[in-house]
Amino acid sequence: MGRLSLAAPGCHMGTNEPPPDYHPLYLAGIEKFNECDYFESHELWEELWTDDRGPSRKFYQGLIQVAVALFHFGNGNLRGARKLHGTARGYLEPYLPHHLGLDLTRFLGAFDDCLAELLKGTDDAPIEVDPERLPEIHLDPPAA
């Protein structure tokens, strides 16, 4: 099983619409996220979130929470990962189904799937991270 592609269904290739102008920090954070460098993706998105006063501010905050949850999960801080899972969903769900090129329905499903074993219980017994279940972000339409 390969990594999950989280692009929205439907291809925008071949249309006359110009590719969207995604913020460079958003794209840099996605690149680090897809490399499983969750700490660095959180840092990049936090810089973007700090300066943003627009309607996407809580969206960026949700992505930060996802990155930190996965960082905690990878480092064995299961309580922190479990807590941040819930807050991340709370920030991102208002943007469903699709925001800034991200299919949030699929992304949150992959996030839930990745942490499924963790979410089943409340103890902090070690859980093995399955690299095949780590979510990735692919934008639709893709960045220019």
Buried (B, 14 or more C-beta within 10 A) or exposed (E): EEBBEBBBEEEBEEEEEEEBEBBEBBBBBBBBBBEBBBEBBBBBBBBBBEEBEEEBBBBBBBBBBBBBBBBBBBEEBBEBBBBBBEBBBEBBEEBEEBBBBBBBBBBBBBBEBBBEBBBEEEEEEEBEBEEEBBBBBBBBBBBE
